[in-house]
Amino acid sequence: MRRRRFSTVLFALILGLAALVARPRDATASKLRVVATVGDLGAIAREVLGDAGDVVVLARPTQDPHFVDARPNLVLELNRADALVSMGLDYEVGWLPVLVKGSRNAKIQLGGAGSIVASAMVPVLDVPRERVDRSMGDIHPGGNPHFTLDPRNGAHVAQGLAARFATLAPDAAAKFQQNAAAFVQALGARQKQWEALLASARGTPVVTYHKSFVYLTSWLGLIEVGTVEPKPGIPPNAAHVAELIGEMRARGVSVILQERWYPSAVAERIASQTGAKLVLIAGMTADNGRYADHVDEVVRAIAAALPNKVGSATAATAPGSAR
């Protein structure tokens, strides 16, 4: 409790400092300053901008993007930003709004010219048809926000960012469009390789820890038959785990997909009792990672966990990277 009070006081002090020392961006500055909430978006934005902009990512690769620490230094990054690229669909609702408000940067406030919500650029899955309440767990009323592991959505986001960045820096509009087109073309070529690699695995049942792989499994034709969490955001209990183990044995599930930031002990126990392989997915590297390389790592990890279903996992890797 004492530590929490200290953090709150420190946060308030730095907010005040930011208001005193921050200066608006020079209108003649040659590069766009872009802040992205997560690594996937940052990587795509970096490809579209090329040398016409710089990107800062708020969430660390080891952090659950639902629960990023609202560190005061992030306010300073947002204060200086020309654009903020977020996932939307309440993905960052627990921490981003307070930072945006504290930045006192009109450009990135919701509805501002520099406020860019990537979920508006993609077909959204898992949109609830019934009334959502807290008893259902962490359900997102607008739909599932975990859309970046489907490269088709990566392409949509790149094209959308090119159009939005062009409104902020019209002189570089042609460059943004060219960069996005090159990225989409290279990504499309690798997408065909990934799909060919896992073509024979279509229809394979899998289990996930959280409802964060629905876009990935939909793209690859994998069938999600259960989750380690009984409801989104609710920790697993003994009764649910026992039921899930029974379902996995009955369905012959051989793969569990889970992000590395979630505790893995329960999933490891389930894997040991069912013979399934636990595939831990790392977050996108925040600084210099390439989006296509991240998708490639995920696809190859799944391929390696299904040795009897697919060919050599190395077939998914093509020379170069999508940019």
Buried (B, 14 or more C-beta within 10 A) or exposed (E): EEEEEEBEEEBEEBBEEBEEEBEEBEEEEEBBBBBBBBBBBBBBBBBBBBEBBBBBBBBBBEBBBBEBEBBBEBBBBBBBBBBBBBBBBBBBEBBBEEBBBBBBBEBBBEEBBBBBBBBEBBEBBBEEEEEEEEEBBBBBEBBBBBBBBBBBBBBBBBBBBBBBBBEBBEEBBEBBBEBBBBBBEBBEEBBEBBBEBBEEBEEBBBBBBBBBBBBBBBBBEBEBBBBBBBBBBEEBEEEBBEEBBEBBEEBEBBBBBBBEBBEBEBBBBBBEEBEBBBBBBBBBBBEEBBBBBBBBBBBBBBBBBBEEBBBEBEBBBBEEBBB
